[in-house]
Amino acid sequence: MEESVISALDDRASRSDLILVDRTVTAITPATVVSLARAHNAPVVAIYELALLLGSKGVANILPMAKGGTQRIGDVGVSMVHAIHTSSIDENGKSLFVAMRGIDRPAARRF
């Protein structure tokens, strides 16, 4: 399934300047994000712990965030806002939980 997600995303965008990751799910795993980031040489914005995980897996340009923070990337502002849901990563048949009570979601806006 992951390869079909990457293919679908690549078919929709010839170029990605920035990747925002609010959580991982079965269809969008860290490997998917790493593949897209490498293919497009794009920085990845994610909650701190997830950004560090993605960095450890090969994403060269991670931009970690925490709730309430805002980063300016070019002419785009990215703010991390609170969202209530879980986030898990399926790795080698085991579920790793990134957040169980809630996770922070990046939201972008143009300046």
Helices and strands as residue ranges (DSSP letters): H 2-12, E 19-21, H 30-40, E 44-47, H 48-56, E 62-65, E 70-73, E 76-83, E 87-91, E 94-99, E 103-110
